[in-house]
Amino acid sequence: MRTLIVYTTRHGTTESVAHYLADWLPGDVDLLNLTARPTQCELARYDTVVIGSSIHIGRIPARLSAFMDHHLDELLTKRIGLYLCCMNEASAETQFDDAFPLALRRHAIACATVGGEFHFDRMTIAERLIVRAVSGVKENTSRVDYDAINRFARMISEIGENAGEISSAEEQG
Ligand SMILES: Cc1cc2nc3c(=O)[nH]c(=O)nc-3n(C[C@H](O)[C@H](O)[C@H](O)COP(=O)(O)O)c2cc1C
């Protein structure tokens, strides 16, 4: 199994989750931070692609949407995992559905909302004001759901292993 974890991040949470996942997933795992390097990427090398994003004011970064639009046909030939970092638990599922295209969600072998973090020390003044006004939270807070991440990693690993068994059985005839 060869996996690419492609993600965007503003204050580091989606990136931490990507690194945590990379340690859990079997086989070779590469990481691509689209926030830092909005490059073309060679998806052909990977059988599994995990896409991670966070939500800011109800939206995912335009760069990640553009990546999914641009590569949609090829992504639909891969095993896909989708995860979303967000702090509004009540609307997590709706936000997840708005974040990822329907075709990818239907095709994905694993989907998860994994909580999030507020890093006030990394926010701009405007971001601090928004977060305080909307959530009432005033200090650094971590609500990353590691149980959800572990379940997500297990789903991808198990399906990856089964797919390996199936393809080697097919190769043997
Ligand atoms: C300015 C700002 C706006 C946010 N808006 C939302 C939101 O609309 N819905 C939500 O569930 N979480 C929201 N969040 C929480 C982020 O999704 C959460 O902090 C996440 O962990 C950020 O991950 P990142 O650092 O990888 O970008 C917001 C956070 C900030 C700082």
The ligand as an ORCA input file, in Angstrom:
! r2SCAN-3c Opt
* xyz 0 1
  C     -11.039     32.142     12.379
  C     -11.534     30.736     12.629
  C     -12.765     30.336     12.113
  C     -13.237     29.025     12.338
  N     -14.438     28.660     11.819
  C     -14.929     27.425     12.088
  C     -16.185     27.027     11.576
  O     -16.837     27.738     10.813
  N     -16.651     25.788     11.926
  C     -15.941     24.947     12.757
  O     -16.431     23.860     13.062
  N     -14.711     25.284     13.213
  C     -14.196     26.502     12.899
  N     -12.951     26.849     13.343
  C     -12.161     25.861     14.078
  C     -11.082     25.218     13.172
  O     -11.665     24.378     12.215
  C     -10.120     24.461     14.073
  O      -9.422     25.436     14.801
  C      -9.155     23.557     13.345
  O      -8.482     22.762     14.311
  C      -8.143     24.334     12.532
  O      -7.236     23.459     11.908
  P      -5.937     24.008     11.147
  O      -5.101     24.680     12.182
  O      -5.293     22.791     10.614
  O      -6.411     24.940     10.066
  C     -12.457     28.125     13.123
  C     -11.214     28.539     13.632
  C     -10.760     29.820     13.396
  C      -9.415     30.236     13.954
*
